[in-house]
């Protein structure tokens, strides 16, 4: 029998309203989850400000979240009631050539959770059990909400195709994804990790985690064996040929619509450029494992929490403004 839950719906730019959503009992292979914490990411903020054409308003937004298992459907035997889980929000067909090769994130039938299909900012929801992963011992429910952005960082590092151990690495952009990439690189033994960032507050945050930082205008040329573009700034893409060392690899993670590149300079260095989009289930599993690694410094990114009800004040403007000022703001359900 269907039940009703409270949800946060983005109805238009700069407008978040309380609404109700129906929820059915979990079917075979499904699990009913009580949402715990939801992160507000750059995509959510961009949509709120009217800059995301992919969002299908009105929509329950939010795709970075942790939750507690309430009920399991038939076949969801690996989960237990009361267990805290991270959720990989990949709603793919499971049958196409991409899904069958482990590339569910590229599924042409994939429904984008929190943008096309209703997302996590509701009291309870039903998800396929295969996208839920128990949090390791010692990982708090709030940290579990970082599983999704950390999986994006893991995927970016994997896309480099390089042996990172001992490599000199540079990251353009010290936002959440850039810092998470740095933490992954640190964990696997990169020789040098340098974050380039125009915002002084972000540089100071990265420095507090023990990383070297610089303003992009002061970046050393021809030093990056592996370069990660974790910003949407066109200038960062244009700087790739100058920053790469000979035979270097650049991984573009940020969404950049248009930029000029000196291809001749890149050719002379025999440099390479690849892209990184979303993450795979394997990347998410690795992210959850990393969250449970002693000394892995993700907790510091969780800089603010607000109650679910605060989203409904002034169309959400206060909360979304605060989210823009910190690494990650969590909505506590």
N, C-alpha and C positions, 0 to 999 in steps of 0.2 A: 504494500500500500504506500502511495506517495506521501511524502512529508514536505514541509515548507521550512526553508532556512533564510536567514537574513544575508544580504549580499551588498557589496559596494559596486555600483554600476557607473561607468564613465559614459554619460549620455551625449557629450559633445566636448570640444575643447573647453577647459577651465570649468568643467561641471561634473561633479561626482555626487550621486544621490543614493540613498538607501532604497533597496528594493527587495523583493522576495523571489526565490527560485525554488522550483520543485526538485525533489530528490527521491529517486526510486530506491528500493532495497538493492544491494549488490547482486548482480547476476553471476553466472559461471565465469571464473577467472577474474572477478572484480573484487574490489575492497572499498568499504565505506571508511572515509577518513574524517577526523575532526581536525580542521586546520589549526596549526599552532602559531607559526610566524610566517609573514610574507614580506619579502624584500621589494622595495621600490627601485627599479633600475632605470637606466638612461632611456631605454625604449619607452617605458611607461611615462616618463617625464616629457619626452618628445611628443608622444601622443596627446598628453594633457595640454601641451602648448600648441597643438594643432599642426605638428610637423610630421605625423605618421599617417600616410595614406592607407596603410595596410589594415588599420584598426576598423572594425565593423561596428560602429556605434548603433545602439547602446550595447555595451559589453562589460561583463565582470572581468576586470583586469587583474594582473599579477600572475607571474609564472615562476618566481623563485620562492619555494616554500618548503616547510617541514610540517609534518602532521602526525597524529596519533591514530593507530588502527582501532576502529570501533567494531566493525563486523567484516567477516570474510565470506565471499561467495564460494560456491563449490569449485574446487580446483585451486583455490588460493591457499594451499596448505603450508607454504613456507613462511607465512606471516602469522603473528599471534596478536590477539586482542590486547590493547594497552601498549603495544610496541610503538616507539617513535621511529619515524622513517623520513628519509629524504625522497623527493619525487622528481624523476626526470620527465619533464613535460613534453614528450615526443609522442604525438598522436598520429601514428603512421599506419598504413594499410597492412603491413606485415607480410605481404605476398609478392610485391613487385620485385624487379631485378635488384633495385637498390636495397630494399629491406632484406632480401635473401642473402646479400653479401655483407650485412652488418652496417650498411649506410642508410639507416632509417631516417636520418636527418635530411637526406636528399630525396625522400619519397615524394613523388609528384602529387600524391593524394593526401599528403600530410596536412592536418588541420592545425593551425597555429593557436596553441593554447594561450588564452589571455588576450587574444587579438581578434581571432575569427570565432573560436569557441570560447565559451565562458571559462574564466580562469580561477585563480585560487582565493580571491578575496570574498569568501563566503564561509559561513560557519562550518558546513560539512559539504563533502562532495564524494562522488564515485570515480575511481580511477582503475585502469587495468592493473592487476597485481604485479605484472611484469615490469612496470615502470617505477615500482616502489622498492626502496633499499633500506634495510634496517640501519640505524645509526650505530657506529661502533661505540663501545664502552668509553665513557669519558667525553663524548661529544654531546654538547647541550642541544636542546631543541632549537634554540636561536641560531647556533652555529650551523645546524642542519639546513637552514634556509640558504646558506652559501654554496650548497652543493651544485646548483645550476651554473652560477657564474664561474665557479672553480672548474667545472667541466669544460666550459668555453676556453678557459686558460690552458687546461690540459690538452685539449684538442689542437689549439694553436701551436703548442710546443711539439706535439706529435707530427703536425703537418710540416714542420721544418725538415723532417727527414734526416736530421743531423745528429751526430754524436755530441751531445751538449757538454759532456764531462770535459772540462778543460778549455772550453770555447769562450771567446770573448763575445758577450751578448749585449745588445742595446735595445731598449724599449722606448718607443716614442709614445708618450702618453702615460701619466701616472694616476689615472683614475682607477676605479675598482678593478677592471680587467687587466690593466697594465701592471698594477701591484700584485695581483694574483699570478700573472705570468712570471713576475720576478720571484715570487715565493716558490713556484714550481721549479724554475731554473735553479734556484738556490738548493732545493731539495735534491736535485739530481746532479749537482756538482759543477755548475758553470764556473769558469775561471773568474770572469769579471761580469758584473751586472750593473749597467748604467741606465738610469731612467732619465729621459729628456722630457721636461714639462715646463710650460710657460707660467703656470700658476704657482706662486711661491708657497702657498698653504699646502698644496699637494706635494711639492718638493720636500718641505719640512716633514710631512707625514712619512714619506718614503725614507728619508734620512733617519727618522726615529726607529724604523724597522731595520736599520743597518745597511741600507743601500746607498750607493753613490748616485748623485743626481746632478743635472746641469740644465741650464736654459738651452733650448734648441739652437740658439745662435752661437753657443759656446761649445757645441758638440765636436769632438775630435773626428777628423775625416779618416776614412779608410781603415777603421779599426774593428768593425763589427763582422765577426764570422757569421753571426746570426742576428738578424734585426727583426723586431716585431713592431708593427704599426698598430697601436691600440688607441687610436684617436681618429676622429673624423676630419681632422684638419688637412686640407689639400697640400699645405706646405710640407707635412710629414711625408707624404707620398713622393713629392718632388725631390726630397732630400735623400731618397734611397741610394741613387748612384754614388753620391758623395760619401755617405756613411759606411757603405759596405766595404769590407776588405776584399781583395781579389779572391774569387771563387766563393764569395759570401752568398747567403740566402736571406731574402726578406720575406716575412710572412705578414700579409695584410689582413688584420682582424677587424679594424674599424671600417665603418661604412663611409666611403668617400665617393661622391658622385662624379667629380671631374677634377683632373689635375694634370699638369704637364710634367713629363719626365725626360731627362737627358739620356736617351737610349744609347747614344754613342758612348757616353761615359760608362754606362752599365756594360755595354758590349766589350769595351777594352778591359774591364775587370773580369769578364766572363761571369758576371753576377746573375743570380736567379731570383725571380719573384714568384711566390705562390700565394694562394688565398686560404682563409680558414673561415668556415661557416658553421655556426652552432656547435654540436658535439654529437658523439655516438653514445650508445648505452655503455660501451666499454670505457669511454672517457668518463662517463658519470660514475661508474663503479670505481675507477681510479681516484676520482675526486673525493668520494666518500671515504675511501681508504686513507687518502692524504689528510682528511679532516681529523682522523683518529691517530695520526702520527704524532708522537710526543714532540713538543717544541715547534710544531707547525703553526705559524703566527697569523691565523685568520681572524681570531677573536677581536683583534684590534680594529678591524674594518667595520665592526658593528658599533657605530658611534652614537646611534640614537634609536629609541623605541617610542612608539606612540600607540595609544589604544585604538582599536578598530572604530569606535564611535567618533573619534576625532576627525575621521575622513569626511564626515557629513556636515562639518562646520564650514560655512562660506564656500560651499562647492568644492571643498578639499584644498583651497588655495594655501592655507597656512601649512598644512602637512606637506604638500608637494613642494612648496618653497623651501621648507626645512630639509627635505630630501635632497634638494639640489646643492645644499651647502655641506653635505657630509659624504663620506665614502659609501656607507650603506645605512639607510634608515629602514627599520623593521616595523611592520604593523603587527602588534600583538593581538591575536584573536581571542 
